[in-house]
Amino acid sequence: MSMRIIGTGSALPAKQVSNEELEKLVDTSDEWIRERTGIGCRHISTEETAASLAAEACKKALERAGRQASEVELLLVATCSPEMALPCTACQVQELIGAEHAVAFDLNAACAGFLFALNTAYAYISAGIYHNALIAGTEVLSKIIDWSDRGTCILFGDGAGAVMAEQCESGGILGFVQHSDGTRGGVLACGSRNLENPYFTSQDFMPYVRMDGRAVFAFAVRQVPASIEEVLEKTGIEAGEVDLFVLHQANCRIIEGIAKRLKADPSKFPINLDRVGNMSSAAIPVLLDELNGQGRIIPGMTLVLSGFGAGLTYGACVLKW
Ligand code: ACO
């Protein structure tokens, strides 16, 4: 028993912020940002929330799949930037879309979050526990970024993507690998709220994203190709048989580096981060939805999805569309 994706959806905040606009906030330039990252623009939430963006993306994925919200059995939301600690974002989305029969919960694996959520849904579905799943990645990273830190504020964007998936006899997800390295958590970290009680107050509260960019870069170009090679070997697929590598959109230079290490055709690595920036767990499902909407993914194609980020977390899966 396997699981296949039958619909995709995405939602981006209305407000777009160009590199030129960031020049007014920090000492940076469009040229520097484009050259080092490939990013030209990103969407930044104002009224939109992690839950409202995810709900919009989920509704579109359901519509594309021709399914009703009331049919959904499992609703997973990957996010590392929810506005609310309780209830979880998935339960908020459940209410917003009317998925009253679903079991709903969140999963946080940072930029690998959507991939890990997809794999989790696959595990439930291939075990026969649930028959379908709605899986979303949603982020409002703009609300956890230090907008005076030019090293990080230029990188991120807000948005959400979702897929509707269901049980199938064969095809769909062919296999996956996942890894975590908690010893390197300090490379990319963010506190969530002030930690205090009547007997204790944390002295080192760090409410914004702090990152060692070079360490993240080195990790991504080394571990991501290794995990892709691992999943290809596990599933018996040759790199040349892969039609598209849908990677987490962190940085164009990282994606180019990964393509080079895999000795794969760079045109098989679609990119949208020039328009949307790094949307962490929303990056892969938003890109999938764009490709699907453009007719660039067709039935029978072999795709590799790969996510990587804070934790550190990373992994990949192979699927037949
Ligand atoms: N504008 C202008 N100058 C800048 C900016 C900016 N926005 N940011 C940093 N600089 C300066 C630095 O201060 C430094 O100046 P100095 O030499 O006078 O000290 C210089 O540029 C070089 O800084 P580095 O940090 O060494 O620049 P680097 O070439 O490593 O690029 C970057 C930085 C783009 C963050 C890169 O390390 C990178 O892409 N890392 C990956 C990080 C990433 O993608 N994180 C996303 C989150 S994790 C994930 O999604 C997997």
Residues whose N, C-alpha, C, O or C-beta is under 5 A from the ligand:
A	BS01	ACO	D27 T28 S29 W32 R36 T37 C111 R150 G151 I154 G213 R214 V216 F217 A250 N251 F308 G309
